[in-house]
Amino acid sequence: MTLSQFFSYSGPLATFIAAAVVVLAAFRTNTARVWKEEAEAQTARANRLESDLKEIKERLTHIERDNARLVSLLTSLDPNRLAAVRLAANPTED
């Protein structure tokens, strides 16, 4: 291979290598952007779920508090009747 042949082949080869590097860099940049957007979306979803869970816990605490208050009111009125109602509501199977 002569020097002139080497230079005639190296020009297009260098162009091809440069194009491959540019395409690879663009692919990596786009991949990083996609992963970043996905991470941000998952963070937003996790924050929404966390706030929903807090709200559910608060509601459950409120319901448990009200339930305990109602049970105490019912037992203070007639404990025997409350026991009978509980047995009727939860029949045991033979």
All heavy atoms as an XYZ file, in Angstrom:
735
protein
N       0.856     -1.162      0.000
C       0.000      0.000      0.000
C       0.906      1.230      0.000
O       1.763      1.380      0.867
C      -0.908     -0.012      1.219
C      -1.773      1.210      1.299
S      -2.852      1.263      2.730
C      -4.154      0.213      2.236
N       0.637      2.104     -0.930
C       1.457      3.301     -1.033
C       0.882      4.374     -0.117
O      -0.236      4.269      0.405
C       1.482      3.834     -2.482
O       0.182      4.214     -2.838
C       2.037      2.797     -3.442
N       1.643      5.406      0.079
C       1.239      6.498      0.951
C       0.007      7.211      0.407
O      -0.886      7.585      1.165
C       2.411      7.473      1.107
C       2.259      8.527      2.182
C       2.057      7.891      3.547
C       3.453      9.448      2.192
N      -0.099      7.374     -0.898
C      -1.266      8.052     -1.481
C      -2.521      7.191     -1.314
O      -3.619      7.716     -1.048
C      -1.026      8.374     -2.951
O      -0.873      7.182     -3.683
N      -2.389      5.862     -1.418
C      -3.532      4.979     -1.194
C      -3.975      5.033      0.277
O      -5.168      5.023      0.567
C      -3.186      3.546     -1.579
C      -3.113      3.301     -3.061
C      -2.701      1.867     -3.352
O      -2.058      1.211     -2.535
N      -3.072      1.392     -4.543
N      -3.017      5.077      1.171
C      -3.327      5.148      2.599
C      -4.140      6.407      2.914
O      -5.147      6.357      3.615
C      -2.036      5.134      3.421
C      -2.272      5.358      4.886
C      -2.811      4.364      5.685
C      -1.969      6.590      5.473
C      -3.031      4.575      7.035
C      -2.185      6.808      6.814
C      -2.719      5.799      7.609
N      -3.708      7.563      2.364
C      -4.429      8.806      2.611
C      -5.790      8.821      1.917
O      -6.749      9.409      2.414
C      -3.599     10.017      2.190
C      -2.478     10.327      3.142
C      -1.155     10.387      2.709
C      -2.747     10.550      4.485
C      -0.127     10.681      3.591
C      -1.728     10.833      5.367
C      -0.414     10.888      4.918
N      -5.918      8.164      0.795
C      -7.203      8.131      0.106
C      -8.215      7.281      0.882
O      -9.413      7.564      0.864
C      -7.049      7.611     -1.324
O      -6.692      6.245     -1.308
N      -7.753      6.256      1.585
C      -8.653      5.427      2.403
C      -8.873      6.003      3.796
O      -9.921      5.790      4.408
C      -8.105      4.004      2.537
C      -8.119      3.221      1.249
C      -6.991      2.540      0.829
C      -9.262      3.160      0.454
C      -6.983      1.814     -0.342
C      -9.263      2.434     -0.721
C      -8.123      1.759     -1.109
O      -8.124      1.048     -2.270
N      -7.903      6.712      4.312
C      -8.015      7.213      5.688
C      -9.031      8.350      5.819
O      -9.633      8.511      6.877
C      -6.648      7.655      6.202
O      -6.180      8.754      5.461
N      -9.246      9.137      4.758
C     -10.223     10.225      4.804
C     -11.637      9.712      5.053
O     -12.305     10.112      6.018
N     -12.135      8.826      4.231
C     -13.476      8.282      4.463
C     -13.565      7.462      5.765
O     -14.596      7.494      6.454
C     -13.725      7.378      3.256
C     -12.828      7.894      2.200
C     -11.623      8.431      2.920
N     -12.496      6.774      6.105
C     -12.481      5.998      7.343
C     -12.578      6.921      8.552
O     -13.345      6.663      9.492
C     -11.215      5.144      7.427
C     -11.102      4.248      8.654
C     -12.233      3.230      8.672
C      -9.759      3.557      8.682
N     -11.862      8.021      8.552
C     -11.932      8.991      9.648
C     -13.323      9.612      9.721
O     -13.866      9.823     10.821
C     -10.878     10.073      9.457
N     -13.940      9.875      8.560
C     -15.297     10.410      8.542
C     -16.279      9.405      9.149
O     -17.155      9.766      9.937
C     -15.718     10.751      7.103
O     -14.762     11.656      6.544
C     -17.099     11.364      7.055
N     -16.125      8.137      8.787
C     -16.991      7.098      9.336
C     -16.810      6.962     10.846
O     -17.793      6.857     11.584
C     -16.701      5.763      8.640
C     -17.470      4.623      9.224
C     -18.821      4.477      8.966
C     -16.852      3.707     10.064
C     -19.535      3.429      9.509
C     -17.555      2.662     10.617
C     -18.907      2.518     10.340
N     -15.596      6.986     11.316
C     -15.328      6.878     12.758
C     -15.917      8.083     13.493
O     -16.536      7.936     14.549
C     -13.810      6.726     13.021
C     -13.344      5.361     12.522
C     -13.497      6.900     14.494
C     -11.843      5.165     12.566
N     -15.754      9.273     12.950
C     -16.308     10.472     13.582
C     -17.836     10.396     13.641
O     -18.449     10.748     14.660
C     -15.867     11.714     12.819
N     -18.454      9.914     12.558
C     -19.916      9.781     12.551
C     -20.362      8.757     13.591
O     -21.359      8.958     14.296
C     -20.399      9.385     11.159
N     -19.636      7.663     13.715
C     -19.976      6.639     14.704
C     -19.860      7.193     16.120
O     -20.711      6.915     16.978
C     -19.077      5.423     14.527
N     -18.837      7.978     16.380
C     -18.665      8.587     17.705
C     -19.809      9.544     18.005
O     -20.350      9.556     19.116
C     -17.290      9.298     17.790
C     -17.200     10.180     19.025
C     -16.172      8.270     17.793
N     -20.218     10.350     17.034
C     -21.321     11.296     17.226
C     -22.623     10.544     17.499
O     -23.398     10.902     18.399
C     -21.460     12.227     16.007
C     -22.755     13.018     16.056
C     -20.265     13.161     15.927
N     -22.890      9.487     16.731
C     -24.113      8.701     16.929
C     -24.104      8.047     18.305
O     -25.105      8.053     19.023
C     -24.270      7.655     15.804
C     -25.357      6.642     16.142
C     -24.581      8.342     14.489
N     -22.988      7.487     18.708
C     -22.868      6.851     20.019
C     -23.068      7.865     21.144
O     -23.775      7.595     22.120
C     -21.512      6.160     20.151
C     -21.292      5.369     21.448
C     -22.308      4.240     21.556
C     -19.885      4.832     21.495
N     -22.497      9.039     21.018
C     -22.660     10.079     22.035
C     -24.120     10.531     22.122
O     -24.651     10.731     23.215
C     -21.750     11.265     21.730
N     -24.766     10.676     20.983
C     -26.181     11.067     20.982
C     -27.037      9.990     21.624
O     -27.969     10.283     22.386
C     -26.648     11.333     19.552
N     -26.736      8.727     21.347
C     -27.472      7.617     21.954
C     -27.322      7.625     23.468
O     -28.298      7.477     24.201
C     -26.983      6.290     21.373
C     -27.621      5.095     21.994
C     -28.924      4.746     21.687
C     -26.918      4.313     22.903
C     -29.522      3.643     22.266
C     -27.507      3.220     23.491
C     -28.815      2.877     23.172
N     -26.105      7.810     23.927
C     -25.867      7.846     25.380
C     -26.580      9.035     26.025
O     -27.139      8.913     27.104
C     -24.380      7.898     25.673
C     -23.689      6.592     25.430
C     -22.249      6.649     25.849
N     -21.600      5.363     25.651
C     -20.322      5.144     25.838
N     -19.543      6.130     26.238
N     -19.814      3.947     25.644
N     -26.548     10.178     25.372
C     -27.212     11.368     25.910
C     -28.720     11.151     25.990
O     -29.350     11.463     27.005
C     -26.903     12.590     25.036
O     -25.497     12.776     24.983
C     -27.561     13.842     25.584
N     -29.293     10.600     24.935
C     -30.738     10.349     24.931
C     -31.107      9.288     25.963
O     -32.142      9.399     26.618
C     -31.207      9.925     23.542
C     -31.221     11.087     22.574
O     -31.326     12.234     22.985
N     -31.095     10.796     21.298
N     -30.289      8.271     26.107
C     -30.555      7.241     27.104
C     -30.522      7.837     28.503
O     -31.391      7.549     29.329
C     -29.518      6.103     26.982
O     -29.576      5.571     25.657
C     -29.800      5.004     27.975
N     -29.550      8.672     28.773
C     -29.459      9.315     30.087
C     -30.673     10.201     30.335
O     -31.221     10.226     31.444
C     -28.174     10.131     30.185
N     -31.126     10.910     29.323
C     -32.300     11.779     29.466
C     -33.554     10.943     29.761
O     -34.358     11.297     30.613
C     -32.507     12.605     28.210
C     -33.622     13.629     28.378
C     -33.860     14.510     27.156
N     -32.662     14.892     26.458
C     -32.490     14.770     25.146
N     -33.455     14.275     24.396
N     -31.374     15.150     24.568
N     -33.696      9.836     29.063
C     -34.856      8.967     29.277
C     -34.845      8.414     30.692
O     -35.863      8.399     31.385
C     -34.879      7.818     28.236
C     -35.867      6.741     28.628
C     -35.219      8.375     26.859
N     -33.679      7.952     31.149
C     -33.583      7.416     32.518
C     -33.861      8.496     33.558
O     -34.499      8.241     34.583
C     -32.204      6.798     32.754
C     -32.107      5.418     32.183
C     -31.463      5.044     31.045
C     -32.699      4.225     32.709
N     -31.599      3.704     30.830
C     -32.352      3.168     31.845
C     -33.487      3.951     33.819
C     -32.765      1.864     32.064
C     -33.884      2.646     34.040
C     -33.538      1.628     33.181
N     -33.397      9.705     33.290
C     -33.646     10.807     34.229
C     -35.141     11.128     34.296
O     -35.696     11.302     35.377
C     -32.860     12.043     33.805
C     -33.033     13.210     34.747
C     -32.245     14.422     34.294
C     -32.489     15.581     35.238
N     -31.839     16.795     34.794
N     -35.790     11.177     33.148
C     -37.232     11.444     33.129
C     -37.998     10.329     33.833
O     -38.953     10.589     34.558
C     -37.713     11.595     31.688
C     -37.236     12.863     31.013
C     -37.563     12.901     29.533
O     -38.154     11.925     29.012
O     -37.218     13.910     28.892
N     -37.577      9.088     33.639
C     -38.240      7.966     34.300
C     -38.047      8.041     35.810
O     -38.980      7.788     36.579
C     -37.687      6.638     33.760
C     -38.326      5.424     34.359
C     -39.794      5.266     34.020
O     -40.246      5.810     32.996
O     -40.500      4.601     34.794
N     -36.854      8.402     36.243
C     -36.596      8.539     37.678
C     -37.441      9.657     38.282
O     -37.982      9.505     39.392
C     -35.108      8.803     37.921
N     -37.574     10.760     37.573
C     -38.404     11.864     38.066
C     -39.869     11.445     38.149
O     -40.572     11.786     39.102
C     -38.242     13.085     37.172
C     -36.890     13.753     37.296
C     -36.650     14.833     36.257
O     -37.495     14.980     35.328
O     -35.630     15.527     36.356
N     -40.334     10.687     37.163
C     -41.722     10.216     37.179
C     -41.954      9.263     38.345
O     -42.982      9.334     39.028
C     -42.057      9.534     35.852
N     -41.000      8.370     38.591
C     -41.142      7.432     39.707
C     -41.092      8.160     41.052
O     -41.800      7.791     41.990
C     -40.045      6.356     39.649
C     -40.205      5.386     38.506
C     -41.459      4.555     38.612
O     -41.942      4.255     39.687
N     -42.011      4.189     37.464
N     -40.275      9.206     41.142
C     -40.218      9.994     42.377
C     -41.551     10.693     42.628
O     -42.054     10.705     43.757
C     -39.086     11.034     42.285
O     -37.853     10.349     42.073
C     -38.980     11.856     43.551
N     -42.129     11.269     41.583
C     -43.430     11.929     41.722
C     -44.492     10.919     42.132
O     -45.331     11.198     43.003
C     -43.811     12.611     40.409
N     -44.462      9.739     41.546
C     -45.432      8.693     41.899
C     -45.246      8.263     43.350
O     -46.224      8.080     44.083
C     -45.256      7.493     40.963
C     -46.217      6.372     41.241
C     -46.068      5.260     40.186
N     -46.977      4.190     40.466
C     -46.661      3.091     41.118
N     -45.442      2.903     41.564
N     -47.556      2.141     41.323
N     -44.007      8.093     43.770
C     -43.743      7.707     45.159
C     -44.228      8.778     46.127
O     -44.785      8.457     47.187
C     -42.251      7.451     45.349
N     -44.043     10.034     45.774
C     -44.525     11.121     46.638
C     -46.046     11.117     46.738
O     -46.602     11.321     47.819
C     -44.033     12.475     46.122
C     -42.542     12.646     46.308
O     -41.921     11.980     47.130
N     -41.954     13.529     45.528
N     -46.727     10.880     45.610
C     -48.196     10.789     45.640
C     -48.650      9.630     46.502
O     -49.575      9.753     47.308
C     -48.752     10.628     44.225
C     -48.844     11.903     43.436
C     -49.705     11.727     42.190
N     -49.390     10.529     41.427
C     -48.485     10.450     40.460
N     -47.767     11.510     40.151
N     -48.286      9.325     39.800
N     -48.012      8.474     46.339
C     -48.386      7.305     47.129
C     -48.124      7.525     48.614
O     -48.908      7.091     49.463
C     -47.626      6.070     46.636
C     -48.044      5.538     45.268
C     -47.115      4.408     44.837
C     -49.480      5.059     45.289
N     -47.041      8.209     48.924
C     -46.729      8.495     50.325
C     -47.795      9.398     50.940
O     -48.256      9.154     52.063
C     -45.353      9.157     50.427
C     -44.926      9.442     51.847
C     -43.570     10.127     51.911
O     -43.080     10.595     50.870
O     -43.020     10.187     53.014
N     -48.210     10.415     50.204
C     -49.245     11.302     50.745
C     -50.573     10.566     50.871
O     -51.310     10.763     51.853
C     -49.396     12.553     49.886
O     -49.900     12.229     48.612
N     -50.892      9.696     49.912
C     -52.115      8.897     50.020
C     -52.067      7.976     51.229
O     -53.064      7.819     51.947
C     -52.335      8.069     48.755
C     -52.745      8.898     47.557
O     -53.087     10.087     47.749
O     -52.708      8.368     46.427
N     -50.920      7.367     51.464
C     -50.777      6.473     52.609
C     -50.922      7.227     53.923
O     -51.576      6.736     54.860
C     -49.429      5.754     52.560
C     -49.184      4.719     53.639
C     -50.225      3.612     53.580
C     -47.788      4.146     53.504
N     -50.361      8.414     53.996
C     -50.516      9.228     55.208
C     -51.981      9.561     55.449
O     -52.468      9.495     56.575
C     -49.693     10.515     55.104
C     -48.218     10.318     55.304
C     -47.476     11.634     55.179
C     -45.987     11.432     55.322
N     -45.248     12.691     55.145
N     -52.691      9.922     54.370
C     -54.106     10.241     54.500
C     -54.910      9.027     54.958
O     -55.778      9.129     55.828
C     -54.648     10.742     53.162
C     -56.118     11.128     53.203
C     -56.636     11.540     51.837
O     -55.827     11.788     50.919
O     -57.854     11.611     51.700
N     -54.597      7.856     54.405
C     -55.292      6.630     54.803
C     -55.024      6.309     56.264
O     -55.933      5.922     57.004
C     -54.872      5.464     53.880
C     -55.453      5.672     52.493
C     -55.323      4.126     54.453
C     -54.904      4.736     51.446
N     -53.789      6.480     56.699
C     -53.457      6.223     58.101
C     -54.205      7.174     59.030
O     -54.701      6.768     60.087
C     -51.953      6.359     58.329
C     -51.148      5.193     57.818
C     -49.676      5.390     58.131
C     -48.845      4.220     57.694
N     -47.422      4.414     58.022
N     -54.288      8.439     58.634
C     -55.025      9.409     59.444
C     -56.500      9.051     59.527
O     -57.108      9.107     60.599
C     -54.850     10.821     58.876
C     -53.460     11.390     59.064
C     -53.254     12.702     58.319
O     -54.218     13.179     57.668
O     -52.134     13.232     58.367
N     -57.075      8.651     58.403
C     -58.486      8.245     58.404
C     -58.696      7.010     59.276
O     -59.685      6.932     60.016
C     -58.955      7.953     56.987
C     -59.158      9.177     56.142
C     -59.683      8.793     54.791
N     -59.906      9.960     53.953
C     -60.415      9.887     52.736
N     -60.740      8.722     52.222
N     -60.592     10.992     52.031
N     -57.798      6.042     59.173
C     -57.911      4.831     59.974
C     -57.810      5.140     61.459
O     -58.588      4.608     62.268
C     -56.843      3.818     59.575
C     -56.846      2.495     60.338
C     -58.169      1.774     60.130
C     -55.683      1.639     59.923
N     -56.900      6.009     61.836
C     -56.773      6.414     63.230
C     -58.053      7.068     63.710
O     -58.537      6.785     64.815
C     -55.579      7.375     63.398
O     -54.399      6.735     62.934
C     -55.393      7.788     64.837
N     -58.619      7.917     62.887
C     -59.872      8.592     63.233
C     -61.007      7.572     63.383
O     -61.792      7.637     64.350
C     -60.215      9.631     62.162
C     -61.435     10.425     62.442
N     -61.509     11.341     63.467
C     -62.659     10.424     61.844
C     -62.710     11.872     63.486
N     -63.434     11.340     62.509
N     -61.095      6.623     62.465
C     -62.137      5.596     62.532
C     -61.960      4.723     63.768
O     -62.941      4.400     64.453
C     -62.133      4.747     61.244
C     -62.641      5.583     60.071
C     -62.978      3.488     61.406
C     -62.463      4.929     58.724
N     -60.716      4.338     64.069
C     -60.469      3.528     65.264
C     -60.846      4.288     66.533
O     -61.412      3.714     67.456
C     -59.003      3.094     65.323
C     -58.643      2.034     64.309
C     -57.157      1.720     64.287
O     -56.351      2.567     64.744
O     -56.803      0.633     63.809
N     -60.536      5.559     66.563
C     -60.883      6.390     67.720
C     -62.409      6.475     67.879
O     -62.944      6.296     68.976
C     -60.282      7.782     67.568
C     -60.319      8.616     68.835
C     -59.666      9.995     68.660
N     -58.471      9.995     67.835
C     -58.329     10.708     66.708
N     -59.296     11.473     66.276
N     -57.209     10.661     66.027
N     -63.101      6.714     66.767
C     -64.562      6.772     66.812
C     -65.160      5.424     67.197
O     -66.129      5.362     67.970
C     -65.125      7.213     65.458
C     -64.867      8.677     65.162
O     -64.464      9.409     66.101
O     -65.060      9.086     64.003
N     -64.579      4.356     66.680
C     -65.071      3.020     66.990
C     -64.906      2.719     68.477
O     -65.833      2.190     69.111
C     -64.337      1.986     66.146
C     -64.980      0.631     66.208
O     -66.161      0.516     66.495
N     -64.198     -0.403     65.944
N     -63.762      3.043     69.036
C     -63.547      2.817     70.469
C     -64.531      3.639     71.294
O     -65.066      3.154     72.312
C     -62.118      3.172     70.850
N     -64.796      4.849     70.861
C     -65.751      5.699     71.575
C     -67.159      5.109     71.509
O     -67.886      5.065     72.509
C     -65.743      7.106     70.980
C     -66.652      8.080     71.687
C     -66.401      9.502     71.168
N     -67.450     10.370     71.623
C     -68.382     10.900     70.840
N     -68.367     10.652     69.539
N     -69.313     11.682     71.330
N     -67.552      4.617     70.345
C     -68.869      4.012     70.197
C     -69.002      2.741     71.028
O     -70.044      2.502     71.650
C     -69.155      3.713     68.720
C     -69.385      4.932     67.829
C     -69.469      4.506     66.377
C     -70.626      5.683     68.248
N     -67.961      1.927     71.050
C     -67.998      0.706     71.849
C     -68.125      1.052     73.320
O     -68.905      0.426     74.060
C     -66.751     -0.172     71.571
C     -66.614     -1.280     72.596
C     -66.825     -0.751     70.173
N     -67.377      2.055     73.756
C     -67.477      2.436     75.172
C     -68.867      2.978     75.491
O     -69.409      2.709     76.574
C     -66.403      3.451     75.536
O     -66.651      4.686     74.899
N     -69.468      3.714     74.576
C     -70.838      4.194     74.787
C     -71.834      3.034     74.843
O     -72.723      3.001     75.709
C     -71.248      5.167     73.685
C     -70.644      6.566     73.750
C     -71.009      7.339     72.491
C     -71.134      7.300     74.979
N     -71.665      2.100     73.952
C     -72.586      0.961     73.930
C     -72.446      0.088     75.175
O     -73.448     -0.370     75.728
C     -72.356      0.114     72.672
C     -72.884      0.691     71.374
C     -72.466     -0.164     70.190
C     -74.399      0.807     71.418
N     -71.224     -0.146     75.592
C     -71.040     -0.981     76.790
C     -71.533     -0.265     78.033
O     -71.989     -0.911     78.974
C     -69.567     -1.380     76.968
O     -68.763     -0.220     76.969
C     -69.125     -2.333     75.887
N     -71.455      1.037     78.046
C     -71.953      1.757     79.216
C     -73.482      1.746     79.252
O     -74.078      1.801     80.322
C     -71.435      3.191     79.236
O     -71.997      3.922     78.173
N     -74.109      1.640     78.103
C     -75.570      1.591     78.075
C     -76.089      0.224     78.530
O     -76.915      0.138     79.433
C     -76.085      1.894     76.664
C     -75.872      3.316     76.179
C     -76.315      3.442     74.727
C     -76.624      4.301     77.054
N     -75.636     -0.838     77.891
C     -76.094     -2.178     78.240
C     -75.061     -3.205     77.775
O     -75.101     -3.656     76.634
C     -77.446     -2.452     77.591
C     -78.080     -3.729     78.104
O     -77.502     -4.367     79.000
O     -79.167     -4.065     77.604
N     -74.128     -3.588     78.637
C     -73.070     -4.517     78.232
C     -73.604     -5.880     77.799
O     -73.050     -6.513     76.905
C     -72.186     -4.646     79.468
C     -72.665     -3.646     80.442
C     -73.980     -3.124     79.992
N     -74.660     -6.364     78.406
C     -75.201     -7.675     78.043
C     -75.780     -7.660     76.627
O     -75.621     -8.614     75.871
C     -76.290     -8.100     79.033
C     -75.712     -8.342     80.406
O     -74.558     -8.738     80.522
N     -76.501     -8.088     81.438
N     -76.449     -6.592     76.285
C     -77.028     -6.487     74.943
C     -75.917     -6.389     73.891
O     -76.035     -6.967     72.813
C     -77.944     -5.276     74.882
C     -78.698     -5.203     73.591
C     -79.805     -4.213     73.665
N     -80.541     -4.257     72.419
C     -81.455     -3.394     72.080
N     -81.779     -2.418     72.910
N     -82.079     -3.483     70.941
N     -74.835     -5.668     74.212
C     -73.706     -5.569     73.283
C     -73.092     -6.934     73.041
O     -72.774     -7.297     71.910
C     -72.652     -4.587     73.814
C     -71.409     -4.419     72.952
C     -71.780     -3.843     71.585
C     -70.403     -3.537     73.631
N     -72.942     -7.725     74.090
C     -72.391     -9.069     73.939
C     -73.298     -9.917     73.054
O     -72.821    -10.689     72.209
C     -72.198     -9.720     75.299
N     -74.599     -9.784     73.235
C     -75.545    -10.541     72.414
C     -75.467    -10.119     70.952
O     -75.520    -10.956     70.050
C     -76.957    -10.351     72.952
N     -75.316     -8.831     70.710
C     -75.201     -8.342     69.334
C     -73.920     -8.860     68.690
O     -73.908     -9.266     67.534
C     -75.260     -6.796     69.303
C     -74.889     -6.259     67.937
C     -76.639     -6.310     69.710
N     -72.837     -8.872     69.431
C     -71.563     -9.370     68.891
C     -71.662    -10.853     68.570
O     -71.125    -11.313     67.574
C     -70.422     -9.111     69.875
C     -69.977     -7.685     69.859
C     -68.719     -7.514     70.659
N     -68.266     -6.142     70.570
C     -67.253     -5.660     71.259
N     -66.604     -6.431     72.113
N     -66.888     -4.415     71.118
N     -72.332    -11.623     69.419
C     -72.487    -13.055     69.136
C     -73.357    -13.266     67.914
O     -73.091    -14.165     67.105
C     -73.093    -13.768     70.356
C     -72.142    -13.964     71.538
C     -72.909    -14.587     72.703
C     -70.970    -14.829     71.158
N     -74.377    -12.451     67.744
C     -75.256    -12.586     66.575
C     -74.531    -12.164     65.299
O     -74.778    -12.729     64.234
C     -76.507    -11.743     66.768
N     -73.641    -11.197     65.405
C     -72.923    -10.714     64.225
C     -71.819    -11.676     63.809
O     -71.478    -11.758     62.637
C     -72.330     -9.345     64.489
N     -71.262    -12.438     64.737
C     -70.165    -13.368     64.453
C     -70.557    -14.783     64.865
O     -70.032    -15.325     65.831
C     -68.884    -12.958     65.187
C     -68.380    -11.601     64.755
O     -68.478    -11.274     63.588
N     -67.842    -10.844     65.689
N     -71.481    -15.423     64.134
C     -71.871    -16.776     64.543
C     -70.728    -17.762     64.309
O     -69.985    -17.647     63.332
C     -73.056    -17.089     63.636
C     -72.887    -16.217     62.456
C     -72.164    -14.985     62.961
N     -70.577    -18.686     65.203
C     -69.540    -19.711     65.053
C     -70.111    -20.883     64.289
O     -71.284    -21.230     64.435
C     -69.027    -20.184     66.431
O     -70.145    -20.671     67.161
C     -68.363    -19.046     67.180
N     -69.287    -21.467     63.434
C     -69.738    -22.597     62.632
C     -69.408    -23.877     63.363
O     -68.361    -24.034     63.963
C     -69.058    -22.591     61.273
C     -69.459    -21.403     60.420
C     -68.801    -21.460     59.048
O     -68.425    -22.557     58.622
O     -68.687    -20.408     58.429
N     -70.321    -24.824     63.311
C     -70.112    -26.124     63.978
C     -69.525    -27.110     63.018
O     -69.690    -27.161     61.895
C     -71.441    -26.658     64.530
C     -71.939    -25.758     65.675
O     -71.091    -25.155     66.336
O     -73.165    -25.702     65.843
